[in-house]
Amino acid sequence: MPDTRPTIAQPDDDPYLWLEEIEGAEALAWVATQNERTLNAFGTARWVADRDTLAAIYDRHDKLPLVVRRGRYLYNFWTDAEHPRGLWRRTTFESYRLEEPAWEILLDIDGLAASENEDWTWKGARTLPGEHHRAIVSLSRGGGDAVELREFDLASTSFVSGGFHLSEAKGDAAWLDADTLLLSSAWGGDVTTSGYGRTVRRWRRETGAAEAAVLFEVARDSVMTFTDVDRTQASPTVWFYRLPNFFDLEVWQADGAGENKAKLDLPNDIRVGLHRGWITLKRRTAWAVDGKTYPADTLLGMRLDAFRSGSRGFAVLFEPGKRRSLQGFFWSAGRLVLSILDNLRPQFEVLKPSDNGWWPRTRLEGLPDVGVASVSPLDAEPAESNGDLVASVQDPLTPPSLMLVPVGGAPTLLKRSQPTFSPNGLVVTRHEAISVDGERIPYTQTGPAGETGEAPVHLSGYGGFGISSMPYYNHTIGKLWLERGGTSVVANIRGGGEFGTAWHDAGRHAGKRLTHDDFAAVAADLVRRGVTRPGRIAAEGGSNGGILITNMLVRYPERFGALFCTIPLIDMLRYSRLLAGASWIAEYGDPDKPEEWEWLKSYSAYHRAVPGRRYPPILLATTRRDDRVHPGHARKMTAKLQAMGYNQAYFYEPAAGGHDYGKDNKERAAFAALGLAFLRQMIGWA
């Protein structure tokens, strides 16, 4: 008889809890058996060739070297076939503009891993502002979020003997001065329920981290705390931040030593920018203040000293529309830069702060208003910026380019990436599906012109955390799907941030089911328009998208031919007890509250899967070193489906990779190529 546990009626009757033991002997034996079964079925010579093709694309020498400026150098982290773990390197701006820049190698992660016999991967570095001769380097074992912190000397390109050194933990450190760090880390075990640090400590050179004075502390049920040092004025300011939940924020201002803290009188549901004595903020909800009511997502600004004195005479810097939303904002050399989506078209505006309440604005011209564009400061340290911006532009058929956007000047090309797949015969079109409640759901389709009713479709979506899904230049899908005659579709389902907070809020908590309805509606619309048929639709989603894909399995199985579910969240009863799960309660709800479990169980596919239904084939894939979303989600879902007698449930778990597809490009290529090989075979598209 098939084993249907756990069920909605008995959600705690879980016979697969042993699979949550990440390094448990029995669990690892099960993983090894599952990996062998999957690779035997789909690890063909074609998969090997595809893996190598993708790895060569990921490792190509002409890809864009993304940079950030620190002092007089541009810094880049680079991986290729000869350096799979990567090189931290730098060059001058003048050299970078050459076709072949002269790079100075600072740290070889492959050499470090070999010399120390550790599975090191790169997680970034913070250089000391001003001189930039020292750095705090973050290293991860196997790609997880937890990092080891080490002080590095850039002149000698070596780690500092007796310098700052902190063993593995989730968190970070900011330079206060050359001999002092502000440590925001889960090191030492004093952590929040989400597994992140709950203190900020002032750590002085030649003392142990355990001796570091606690400057700031948050409650254990917070998500985390972190800090920043603002050097944009004559006297430095230390900012302390508390995340009560994933979307709210509290802010404290302190002096340059991190003392004399004062909390800013702000609503919690904000995003805030602080720069040169100015404050900008955006609320998720409407705000009635000083005799005015500002709609949700309105961006406001004023002088910080006036705000702290009680004034609420804000300048209105951005007003949202139904399909016009503020995606982000940042300060750069006294200018405020707004990133906007206007009906999914990217726009950028630059504002100059003014005491008279009217902030002059200009639009960044010379950037395309189709596809995907992003703008960011070139300088890592705001106090050292001259206002130079760097823009990245691309669309589904045009590979990325990097452009320099100087203050008051037109964008100029820095680097252009070469195509990695042929766009011949392919077109990009926009469409809308109608969801169950009548909402219009946009999606972008890339593929051959004309409808055949038989197109092999790769459909992807996310629908969570206010993250927008945009149709970028996807090397993997382009090479292994589009170039072979397939069609790709990116769905802008609710839960994302494409149209602001209302679009996100419609797809969280109990509304999460709507994100799944939206995705299924896009699949149905592709059939209605004559593009394809259900058996030819292959869907993929990861992380929060794992809830999406497993709900397609149990709620809309008739609309899909195959499903690829990666690094997924699935078990909505236990998610908040596993790794960083508690930090996502604001997105999903608290399963320990009966009234919230009522909606959570409606999309907990782990409990809703039942025998006797005809489910499409599914490959669930995770990584063992994912210390954000527990690998037990994918393990347990696979085990239950197989125990129900469903033999088209497959599983794959490499040993490393973190919340990603692998620790290097070859591992990422193997992961992605395996998933696409599975999808192609299962929809009958050899």
C-alpha positions as CSV (number, residue, x, y, z in Angstrom):
1,M,0.0,0.0,0.0
2,P,1.3,3.5,-0.8
3,D,2.5,5.5,2.2
4,T,0.7,8.9,2.1
5,R,2.2,10.5,5.2
6,P,2.3,13.3,6.1
7,T,-1.2,14.4,5.3
8,I,-3.3,17.5,5.8
9,A,-5.3,15.6,8.4
10,Q,-2.2,14.4,10.3
11,P,0.5,16.9,9.4
12,D,2.9,15.9,12.2
13,D,3.0,12.2,11.2
14,D,6.2,12.7,9.3
15,P,8.2,9.4,8.7
16,Y,11.0,11.3,6.8
17,L,12.4,13.5,9.6
18,W,15.6,11.6,9.4
19,L,16.3,13.2,6.0
20,E,16.6,16.5,7.8
21,E,19.9,15.2,9.3
22,I,22.0,16.9,6.7
23,E,25.2,14.8,7.3
24,G,23.4,11.8,8.8
25,A,24.8,8.5,7.6
26,E,21.4,7.1,6.6
27,A,20.4,10.3,4.9
28,L,23.6,10.4,2.9
29,A,23.2,6.8,1.8
30,W,19.7,7.7,0.6
31,V,21.1,10.8,-1.3
32,A,23.8,8.6,-2.9
33,T,21.2,6.1,-4.2
34,Q,19.0,8.9,-5.5
35,N,21.9,10.6,-7.3
36,E,22.9,7.4,-8.9
37,R,19.3,6.7,-10.1
38,T,19.0,10.2,-11.6
39,L,22.4,10.3,-13.3
40,N,21.8,6.8,-14.7
41,A,18.5,8.1,-16.2
42,F,19.6,11.5,-17.5
43,G,23.4,11.7,-17.2
44,T,23.8,10.7,-20.8
45,A,26.6,11.6,-23.2
46,R,24.3,14.5,-24.4
47,W,24.2,15.8,-20.8
48,V,28.0,15.6,-20.5
49,A,28.3,17.6,-23.8
50,D,25.8,20.2,-22.6
51,R,27.5,20.5,-19.3
52,D,30.8,21.2,-21.0
53,T,29.2,23.6,-23.4
54,L,27.7,25.6,-20.5
55,A,30.9,25.5,-18.4
56,A,32.8,26.9,-21.4
57,I,30.2,29.7,-21.7
58,Y,30.4,30.5,-17.9
59,D,34.2,30.4,-18.1
60,R,34.7,32.3,-21.3
61,H,37.4,35.0,-21.4
62,D,35.3,37.7,-23.0
63,K,32.5,37.8,-20.3
64,L,32.0,41.1,-18.5
65,P,34.4,41.7,-15.6
66,L,32.1,43.5,-13.2
67,V,34.0,46.0,-11.1
68,V,33.7,48.3,-8.0
69,R,36.0,51.2,-7.3
70,R,37.9,51.4,-4.1
71,G,40.4,54.2,-4.0
72,R,42.3,54.4,-7.2
73,Y,41.7,50.8,-8.3
74,L,38.8,48.8,-9.8
75,Y,38.3,45.5,-8.1
76,N,36.9,42.3,-9.7
77,F,36.3,38.7,-8.8
78,W,36.9,36.4,-11.8
79,T,36.4,32.7,-12.5
80,D,37.4,30.7,-15.5
81,A,38.4,27.1,-16.4
82,E,41.9,27.6,-15.0
83,H,40.6,29.3,-11.9
84,P,37.3,27.6,-11.1
85,R,37.2,29.0,-7.5
86,G,38.3,32.4,-8.7
87,L,40.8,35.2,-8.5
88,W,40.4,38.5,-6.5
89,R,42.1,41.1,-8.6
90,R,42.4,44.8,-9.4
91,T,43.4,47.2,-12.1
92,T,43.3,50.9,-12.8
93,F,40.4,52.6,-14.5
94,E,42.6,53.5,-17.5
95,S,43.7,49.9,-17.9
96,Y,40.1,48.6,-17.5
97,R,39.0,50.5,-20.5
98,L,41.5,48.6,-22.6
99,E,40.5,45.4,-24.5
100,E,42.9,43.4,-22.3
101,P,43.3,45.1,-18.9
102,A,46.5,44.5,-16.8
103,W,45.2,42.8,-13.7
104,E,47.1,42.6,-10.4
105,I,46.2,39.3,-8.7
106,L,45.5,39.8,-5.0
107,L,44.2,36.4,-3.9
108,D,43.9,33.0,-5.7
109,I,41.1,31.0,-4.1
110,D,42.1,27.8,-5.8
111,G,45.6,28.1,-4.5
112,L,44.3,28.9,-1.0
113,A,41.9,25.9,-1.0
114,A,44.7,23.6,-2.2
115,S,47.2,24.8,0.4
116,E,44.8,24.6,3.3
117,N,42.9,21.5,2.1
118,E,39.6,23.3,2.5
119,D,36.6,23.7,0.2
120,W,36.9,27.5,0.1
121,T,34.7,29.7,-2.0
122,W,34.7,33.5,-2.3
123,K,32.1,35.6,-0.5
124,G,33.5,39.1,-0.9
125,A,35.8,41.6,0.8
126,R,35.5,45.0,2.6
127,T,38.6,47.2,2.2
128,L,39.5,49.8,4.8
129,P,38.1,53.2,3.6
130,G,40.6,55.8,2.7
131,E,43.8,53.9,2.1
132,H,42.2,50.6,1.1
133,H,45.4,48.8,2.0
134,R,43.7,46.2,4.3
135,A,40.6,44.1,3.7
136,I,38.3,41.8,5.7
137,V,37.9,38.8,3.3
138,S,34.9,36.5,3.7
139,L,35.4,32.8,2.8
140,S,32.8,30.1,2.7
141,R,33.2,26.3,2.9
142,G,31.3,24.8,0.0
143,G,29.4,28.0,-0.9
144,G,27.2,28.3,2.2
145,D,26.1,31.6,3.7
146,A,28.3,31.1,6.8
147,V,31.7,32.7,6.3
148,E,35.1,32.8,7.9
149,L,36.5,36.4,8.2
150,R,40.2,37.1,7.8
151,E,42.3,40.3,7.6
152,F,44.2,40.6,4.3
153,D,47.1,43.0,3.4
154,L,46.8,44.2,-0.1
155,A,50.4,45.4,-0.4
156,S,51.9,42.1,0.4
157,T,48.9,40.1,-1.0
158,S,48.9,37.9,2.2
159,F,46.8,37.4,5.2
160,V,47.8,39.5,8.2
161,S,49.7,37.4,10.8
162,G,47.9,38.0,14.1
163,G,45.3,40.1,12.4
164,F,41.5,39.9,12.7
165,H,40.3,36.4,12.2
166,L,36.8,34.9,13.0
167,S,35.8,31.3,12.5
168,E,32.8,30.3,10.4
169,A,29.5,32.0,11.1
170,K,26.7,33.9,9.3
171,G,27.5,37.6,9.4
172,D,29.8,40.4,8.4
173,A,32.2,43.1,9.7
174,A,32.6,46.8,8.9
175,W,35.7,48.9,9.4
176,L,35.3,51.5,12.1
177,D,39.0,52.5,11.8
178,A,42.3,50.8,11.0
179,D,42.3,49.0,14.3
180,T,38.6,48.4,15.0
181,L,35.8,46.4,13.4
182,L,32.1,46.5,14.0
183,L,31.2,42.8,14.1
184,S,27.6,41.8,13.1
185,S,27.9,38.0,13.3
186,A,26.3,34.9,14.6
187,W,29.7,33.8,15.9
188,G,29.7,32.5,19.5
189,G,26.2,31.1,19.3
190,D,24.3,34.2,20.5
191,V,21.9,34.2,17.5
192,T,18.4,35.0,16.6
193,T,15.8,32.3,15.9
194,S,16.5,32.8,12.2
195,G,20.2,31.9,12.8
196,Y,21.7,35.4,12.3
197,G,23.6,37.6,14.7
198,R,21.8,39.6,17.3
199,T,24.6,41.9,18.5
200,V,27.0,44.4,17.0
201,R,30.3,44.4,18.8
202,R,33.2,46.8,18.7
203,W,36.2,44.5,18.1
204,R,39.6,46.1,18.7
205,R,42.9,44.8,17.3
206,E,44.9,42.3,19.3
207,T,41.9,41.3,21.4
208,G,39.6,38.3,21.0
209,A,36.2,38.6,19.5
210,A,34.7,37.3,22.8
211,E,36.1,40.3,24.5
212,A,34.6,42.8,22.1
213,A,32.2,45.2,23.7
214,V,28.5,44.9,22.8
215,L,27.3,48.2,21.3
216,F,23.9,47.1,20.1
217,E,21.7,44.1,20.8
218,V,18.3,43.0,19.5
219,A,15.7,40.5,20.7
220,R,16.2,36.9,19.9
221,D,12.9,36.8,17.9
222,S,14.3,39.5,15.5
223,V,15.6,38.4,12.1
224,M,19.0,40.1,12.5
225,T,20.9,43.2,13.2
226,F,23.6,44.9,11.1
227,T,25.5,48.1,11.0
228,D,27.0,50.7,8.7
229,V,29.6,53.5,9.1
230,D,28.6,56.7,7.3
231,R,31.6,58.9,6.4
232,T,29.9,61.3,4.1
233,Q,30.0,64.2,6.6
234,A,32.8,65.8,8.6
235,S,32.0,63.6,11.6
236,P,31.4,59.9,11.0
237,T,28.0,58.4,12.0
238,V,27.4,54.8,13.0
239,W,24.0,53.4,12.0
240,F,22.5,50.4,13.7
241,Y,19.7,48.5,12.1
242,R,17.2,45.9,13.4
243,L,15.1,43.7,11.2
244,P,12.0,42.7,13.3
245,N,10.9,40.7,10.3
246,F,12.0,40.3,6.7
247,F,10.3,43.5,5.5
248,D,10.4,45.9,8.5
249,L,13.3,48.0,9.7
250,E,14.3,50.0,12.8
251,V,17.2,52.6,12.7
252,W,19.4,54.0,15.5
253,Q,21.9,56.8,15.0
254,A,25.2,56.8,17.0
255,D,28.4,58.8,17.1
256,G,31.6,57.9,15.3
257,A,32.5,55.4,18.1
258,G,29.1,53.7,18.1
259,E,28.1,55.3,21.3
260,N,25.2,57.7,22.3
261,K,22.6,55.9,20.3
262,A,19.2,57.5,19.5
263,K,16.4,55.7,17.7
264,L,14.9,57.5,14.7
265,D,11.2,58.1,15.0
266,L,10.2,56.1,11.9
267,P,7.5,53.7,11.1
268,N,8.7,50.1,10.9
269,D,7.5,49.3,7.4
270,I,10.2,51.3,5.6
271,R,13.2,51.3,3.4
272,V,15.5,54.2,4.2
273,G,18.5,56.1,2.7
274,L,20.8,58.3,4.8
275,H,23.5,60.4,3.2
276,R,25.2,63.8,3.8
277,G,22.6,64.8,6.4
278,W,19.6,63.9,4.3
279,I,17.0,61.1,4.9
280,T,14.9,59.5,2.2
281,L,12.3,56.8,3.1
282,K,9.5,54.7,1.5
283,R,6.7,53.0,3.4
284,R,4.9,49.9,2.4
285,T,1.6,51.3,3.7
286,A,-0.1,54.7,3.4
287,W,1.1,57.3,5.9
288,A,-1.0,60.1,7.4
289,V,1.5,62.6,8.9
290,D,1.6,66.4,9.3
291,G,-1.9,66.8,7.8
292,K,-1.1,64.9,4.7
293,T,-1.6,61.3,3.6
294,Y,1.1,59.7,1.4
295,P,0.1,56.5,-0.5
296,A,2.1,53.3,0.0
297,D,5.4,53.3,-2.0
298,T,5.7,57.1,-2.0
299,L,9.3,58.2,-1.7
300,L,9.8,61.1,0.7
301,G,12.9,63.2,1.6
302,M,14.1,65.9,3.9
303,R,17.0,67.1,6.0
304,L,17.8,64.6,8.8
305,D,18.3,67.3,11.5
306,A,14.9,68.7,10.7
307,F,13.4,65.3,10.8
308,R,15.0,64.6,14.2
309,S,13.7,67.9,15.5
310,G,10.1,66.8,14.7
311,S,9.5,68.3,11.3
312,R,7.6,66.1,8.8
313,G,7.5,68.6,6.0
314,F,8.7,66.1,3.4
315,A,9.4,66.6,-0.3
316,V,7.6,64.0,-2.4
317,L,10.3,62.4,-4.6
318,F,8.3,59.6,-6.2
319,E,4.6,58.8,-6.5
320,P,3.7,55.3,-7.6
321,G,1.1,54.5,-10.3
322,K,-0.9,51.3,-10.8
323,R,1.8,49.8,-13.0
324,R,4.6,52.3,-12.2
325,S,6.8,51.3,-9.2
326,L,10.0,52.3,-7.5
327,Q,12.3,49.3,-7.6
328,G,15.1,50.9,-5.5
329,F,17.0,54.1,-4.7
330,F,20.4,55.0,-3.6
331,W,22.6,58.0,-2.9
332,S,25.8,58.8,-4.9
333,A,27.9,61.9,-4.2
334,G,25.0,64.0,-3.0
335,R,22.6,62.9,-5.7
336,L,19.6,60.5,-5.3
337,V,19.2,57.9,-8.0
338,L,15.8,56.2,-8.5
339,S,15.3,52.9,-10.3
340,I,11.8,52.7,-11.7
341,L,9.7,50.2,-13.6
342,D,7.0,51.8,-15.8
343,N,4.8,48.9,-17.0
344,L,8.0,46.8,-16.8
345,R,10.1,49.2,-18.7
346,P,13.2,50.4,-16.8
347,Q,13.7,54.1,-16.2
348,F,16.2,56.0,-14.0
349,E,15.9,59.5,-12.5
350,V,18.5,61.6,-10.6
351,L,17.4,64.1,-8.0
352,K,19.4,66.8,-6.3
353,P,18.3,67.6,-2.7
354,S,17.1,71.0,-1.9
355,D,15.9,72.9,1.2
356,N,13.0,74.5,-0.6
357,G,11.1,71.2,-0.9
358,W,11.5,70.9,-4.7
359,W,14.3,68.6,-5.7
360,P,15.4,69.2,-9.3
361,R,15.4,65.9,-11.3
362,T,16.7,64.7,-14.6
363,R,16.2,61.4,-16.4
364,L,19.2,59.3,-17.2
365,E,19.2,59.4,-21.0
366,G,21.0,57.1,-23.4
367,L,19.8,53.9,-21.7
368,P,17.4,51.5,-23.4
369,D,13.8,51.4,-22.0
370,V,13.3,47.8,-23.0
371,G,14.7,44.5,-21.5
372,V,16.6,44.7,-18.3
373,A,18.7,47.6,-17.0
374,S,20.4,48.3,-13.7
375,V,22.3,51.3,-12.4
376,S,24.6,51.3,-9.4
377,P,27.4,53.5,-7.9
378,L,30.9,52.7,-9.3
379,D,32.4,53.4,-5.9
380,A,32.1,51.0,-3.0
381,E,32.6,53.8,-0.4
382,P,30.0,56.6,-0.7
383,A,32.2,59.2,1.0
384,E,34.8,58.7,-1.8
385,S,32.5,58.8,-4.7
386,N,32.7,61.4,-7.5
387,G,29.2,60.4,-8.6
388,D,30.2,58.0,-11.4
389,L,27.6,55.4,-12.0
390,V,27.8,52.1,-13.9
391,A,24.8,50.7,-15.9
392,S,24.2,47.2,-17.1
393,V,21.8,46.7,-20.0
394,Q,20.5,43.6,-21.7
395,D,17.5,41.8,-23.1
396,P,16.6,38.2,-23.8
397,L,18.5,38.3,-27.2
398,T,21.1,41.0,-26.5
399,P,24.0,40.1,-24.2
400,P,24.9,42.5,-21.4
401,S,26.9,45.7,-21.8
402,L,28.4,47.8,-19.2
403,M,28.2,51.6,-19.5
404,L,29.8,54.4,-17.5
405,V,27.4,57.2,-16.5
406,P,29.4,60.2,-15.4
407,V,27.9,63.2,-13.6
408,G,26.3,65.4,-16.2
409,G,27.6,63.3,-19.1
410,A,26.1,60.8,-21.5
411,P,26.6,57.1,-20.9
412,T,29.6,55.6,-22.6
413,L,30.3,52.0,-23.4
414,L,32.9,50.3,-21.1
415,K,32.5,46.6,-22.0
416,R,30.3,44.6,-24.3
417,S,29.7,40.9,-23.8
418,Q,29.6,38.7,-26.9
419,P,26.6,36.5,-27.8
420,T,26.7,33.0,-26.4
421,F,23.8,31.6,-28.5
422,S,22.4,32.4,-31.9
423,P,19.3,34.7,-31.9
424,N,18.5,33.9,-35.6
425,G,14.7,33.5,-36.1
426,L,13.9,34.5,-32.5
427,V,11.6,37.3,-31.4
428,V,10.6,38.7,-28.0
429,T,7.0,39.5,-27.3
430,R,4.9,40.6,-24.3
431,H,1.5,39.1,-23.4
432,E,-0.9,38.9,-20.5
433,A,-2.8,36.0,-19.0
434,I,-6.0,36.3,-17.0
435,S,-5.8,34.7,-13.5
436,V,-8.6,33.2,-11.5
437,D,-9.7,36.5,-10.0
438,G,-9.5,38.4,-13.3
439,E,-6.1,40.0,-12.6
440,R,-3.9,40.5,-15.7
441,I,-0.6,38.6,-15.4
442,P,2.2,39.8,-17.8
443,Y,4.7,37.5,-19.3
444,T,7.6,37.8,-21.7
445,Q,7.9,35.2,-24.5
446,T,11.1,34.5,-26.4
447,G,11.2,32.1,-29.3
448,P,10.5,31.5,-33.0
449,A,7.9,33.7,-34.6
450,G,4.6,32.1,-35.3
451,E,2.6,29.6,-33.4
452,T,2.7,25.8,-34.0
453,G,0.8,24.4,-31.0
454,E,3.8,22.1,-30.4
455,A,6.5,24.5,-29.1
456,P,8.7,23.1,-26.3
457,V,8.2,25.8,-23.7
458,H,10.5,26.5,-20.7
459,L,8.3,28.5,-18.3
460,S,9.9,30.1,-15.2
461,G,8.7,32.3,-12.3
462,Y,9.3,33.3,-8.7
463,G,6.5,35.3,-7.1
464,G,7.9,36.2,-3.7
465,F,9.6,38.7,-1.4
466,G,8.8,41.6,-3.7
467,I,11.5,40.4,-6.1
468,S,10.8,41.3,-9.7
469,S,11.4,38.7,-12.4
470,M,12.8,40.3,-15.5
471,P,13.6,38.8,-19.0
472,Y,17.4,39.0,-18.9
473,Y,20.0,37.4,-21.3
474,N,20.0,33.8,-20.0
475,H,23.1,32.0,-21.4
476,T,21.8,28.6,-20.2
477,I,18.3,28.7,-21.6
478,G,19.5,30.5,-24.7
479,K,22.1,27.8,-25.6
480,L,20.3,24.7,-24.5
481,W,16.7,25.7,-25.2
482,L,16.2,28.6,-27.6
483,E,19.0,27.8,-30.0
484,R,17.5,24.4,-30.4
485,G,14.1,25.7,-31.5
486,G,12.4,26.0,-28.1
487,T,10.5,28.9,-26.5
488,S,11.2,30.5,-23.1
489,V,8.7,32.4,-21.0
490,V,9.2,34.5,-17.9
491,A,6.0,35.1,-15.8
492,N,5.5,38.2,-13.7
493,I,3.3,36.6,-11.1
494,R,2.0,38.3,-7.9
495,G,4.3,38.1,-4.9
496,G,7.0,39.8,-6.9
497,G,7.8,43.5,-6.9
498,E,7.1,44.4,-10.5
499,F,4.2,46.7,-9.6
500,G,5.1,47.7,-6.1
501,T,4.0,46.6,-2.6
502,A,0.4,45.9,-3.6
503,W,1.6,43.4,-6.2
504,H,3.8,41.8,-3.6
505,D,1.2,41.8,-0.8
506,A,-1.4,40.2,-3.1
507,G,0.9,37.1,-3.3
508,R,2.1,36.6,0.3
509,H,0.5,35.0,3.4
510,A,-2.8,33.5,2.3
511,G,-2.4,35.2,-1.1
512,K,0.5,32.9,-1.9
513,R,-2.0,30.6,-3.6
514,L,-2.7,33.4,-6.0
515,T,0.9,33.4,-7.2
516,H,0.4,29.8,-8.1
517,D,-2.9,30.5,-9.8
518,D,-1.1,33.2,-11.8
519,F,1.6,30.9,-13.0
520,A,-0.9,28.2,-14.0
521,A,-2.9,30.9,-15.9
522,V,0.2,31.8,-17.9
523,A,0.6,28.1,-18.8
524,A,-3.1,28.0,-19.9
525,D,-2.7,31.2,-21.9
526,L,0.2,29.7,-23.9
527,V,-2.2,26.8,-24.9
528,R,-5.1,29.2,-25.6
529,R,-2.9,31.3,-27.9
530,G,-1.8,28.2,-29.9
531,V,1.8,28.3,-28.8
532,T,1.9,24.8,-27.4
533,R,0.0,22.1,-25.5
534,P,0.2,21.2,-21.8
535,G,2.5,18.2,-22.3
536,R,5.1,20.4,-24.0
537,I,5.3,22.9,-21.1
538,A,8.4,22.4,-18.8
539,A,8.4,24.6,-15.7
540,E,11.3,25.6,-13.5
541,G,11.5,27.5,-10.2
542,G,13.9,27.6,-7.2
543,S,13.9,28.6,-3.6
544,N,10.6,30.4,-3.0
545,G,9.9,29.1,-6.5
546,G,10.1,25.6,-5.1
547,I,6.7,26.2,-3.4
548,L,5.5,27.4,-6.8
549,I,6.7,24.3,-8.7
550,T,5.5,21.8,-6.2
551,N,2.1,23.5,-6.2
552,M,2.0,23.1,-10.0
553,L,2.6,19.4,-9.3
554,V,-0.3,19.0,-6.8
555,R,-2.8,21.7,-7.9
556,Y,-2.3,22.0,-11.6
557,P,-0.7,18.8,-12.8
558,E,-2.7,18.7,-16.1
559,R,-1.1,21.9,-17.3
560,F,2.5,20.7,-17.4
561,G,4.6,18.1,-19.1
562,A,7.6,18.2,-16.6
563,L,8.8,20.2,-13.6
564,F,12.3,21.2,-12.3
565,C,12.3,22.2,-8.7
566,T,15.6,23.6,-7.4
567,I,17.0,24.5,-3.9
568,P,13.3,24.5,-2.8
569,L,11.1,25.4,0.1
570,I,8.3,22.9,0.3
571,D,7.3,21.7,3.8
572,M,5.3,24.7,5.1
573,L,4.7,23.1,8.5
574,R,8.4,22.8,9.5
575,Y,10.0,25.5,7.3
576,S,10.2,28.0,10.2
577,R,12.2,25.6,12.3
578,L,14.8,24.8,9.7
579,L,17.9,27.0,9.2
580,A,16.9,30.5,8.2
581,G,13.2,29.6,7.9
582,A,12.0,31.8,10.8
583,S,13.1,34.9,8.9
584,W,10.5,34.3,6.2
585,I,7.4,34.2,8.5
586,A,6.5,37.7,7.3
587,E,6.3,36.3,3.7
588,Y,4.4,33.1,4.4
589,G,3.0,33.1,8.0
590,D,3.6,31.2,11.2
591,P,2.7,27.5,11.1
592,D,2.7,27.4,14.9
593,K,-0.4,29.7,14.9
594,P,-3.5,27.6,14.0
595,E,-5.1,30.4,12.1
596,E,-2.0,30.9,9.9
597,W,-1.5,27.1,9.4
598,E,-5.0,27.2,7.8
599,W,-3.6,29.1,4.8
600,L,-0.2,27.6,4.9
601,K,-1.5,24.0,4.6
602,S,-3.4,25.1,1.4
603,Y,0.0,25.4,-0.4
604,S,2.1,23.0,1.6
605,A,2.6,20.5,-1.3
606,Y,4.4,18.1,1.0
607,H,1.2,17.5,2.8
608,R,-1.2,17.9,-0.1
609,A,0.4,15.3,-2.4
610,V,-1.8,12.2,-2.6
611,P,-1.7,8.9,-4.5
612,G,-4.0,8.2,-7.4
613,R,-3.5,11.5,-9.2
614,R,-1.6,11.7,-12.4
615,Y,1.3,14.0,-11.7
616,P,3.8,15.2,-14.2
617,P,7.5,14.0,-13.9
618,I,9.5,16.1,-11.4
619,L,13.2,16.5,-10.6
620,L,13.9,18.0,-7.2
621,A,17.4,19.2,-6.8
622,T,19.2,20.9,-3.9
623,T,22.7,21.2,-2.5
624,R,24.1,19.8,0.8
625,R,25.8,23.0,1.8
626,D,22.6,25.1,1.4
627,D,22.5,26.7,4.9
628,R,19.6,29.0,4.0
629,V,16.9,26.7,2.7
630,H,17.3,23.3,4.3
631,P,18.0,20.4,1.8
632,G,15.5,18.4,3.8
633,H,12.7,20.0,1.9
634,A,13.6,18.4,-1.4
635,R,14.7,15.2,0.2
636,K,11.5,14.6,2.1
637,M,9.2,15.6,-0.9
638,T,11.0,13.1,-3.1
639,A,10.8,10.4,-0.5
640,K,7.1,10.9,0.0
641,L,6.3,10.9,-3.7
642,Q,8.3,7.7,-4.2
643,A,6.6,6.1,-1.2
644,M,3.3,6.9,-2.8
645,G,4.3,4.8,-5.7
646,Y,5.2,7.7,-7.9
647,N,8.2,6.5,-9.8
648,Q,8.7,9.7,-11.9
649,A,10.0,11.7,-9.0
650,Y,13.8,12.2,-9.3
651,F,16.3,13.7,-6.9
652,Y,19.8,15.3,-7.2
653,E,22.0,16.7,-4.5
654,P,25.7,17.7,-5.1
655,A,27.8,18.0,-2.0
656,A,28.6,21.7,-2.3
657,G,27.0,24.9,-3.7
658,G,25.2,26.7,-0.9
659,H,22.0,28.4,-2.0
660,D,23.2,28.1,-5.6
661,Y,23.8,25.4,-8.2
662,G,27.4,24.6,-7.3
663,K,30.6,26.1,-5.9
664,D,32.2,26.6,-9.3
665,N,31.1,27.0,-12.9
666,K,31.5,23.3,-13.8
667,E,29.3,22.3,-11.0
668,R,26.7,24.9,-11.8
669,A,26.8,23.8,-15.5
670,A,26.3,20.2,-14.5
671,F,23.3,21.1,-12.3
672,A,21.6,23.3,-14.9
673,A,22.3,20.9,-17.8
674,L,20.9,18.0,-15.9
675,G,17.7,19.8,-15.2
676,L,17.2,20.8,-18.8
677,A,18.1,17.3,-20.0
678,F,15.4,16.0,-17.7
679,L,12.8,18.5,-18.9
680,R,13.5,17.9,-22.6
681,Q,13.3,14.1,-22.2
682,M,10.1,14.2,-20.2
683,I,8.2,16.5,-22.6
684,G,9.3,14.3,-25.5
685,W,11.7,16.8,-27.0
686,A,14.9,15.0,-27.8
